[in-house]
Amino acid sequence: MNSKKTFSIGELAREFDLTTRSIRFYEDQQLLFPTRRGQTRVYSSQDRVRLKLILRGKRLGFSLAETRELFSLWDETLTGSEKQLHLLLEIIHQKRAELEQQLKDIEIIQQELNNAEVRCQETLNELKQKQSTDKAS
């Protein structure tokens, strides 16, 4: 892990391949809490870890509200809590159920597309046969 104590917004943006605007958005959403040195934002190692977790949560389908709630529970104690772990498990189960439903929906749509493709191909074949018959007549 990076042992540097503080980071500029530009450094975090480069490290995580984000725009500085995205990082400021997470700050506006009260997920990051940089200190200020004049006009300059100074991010701590904790902010860096939180940003990493925000992005991981985003990839897993967590909303910013869910991430904020998990951070809030974590901030209540030094090491997190049983409550936080139960909430995380609940969110994981919910995301898994959503993904399973999406997979079922995708399978249905693929079958519908397959059926439509077969019908289109059959109709095209019928039209070609009719045109061949009409030309022969």
Helices and strands as residue ranges (DSSP letters): E 6-7, H 9-16, H 20-28, E 35-37, E 40-44, H 45-59, H 64-76, H 82-136
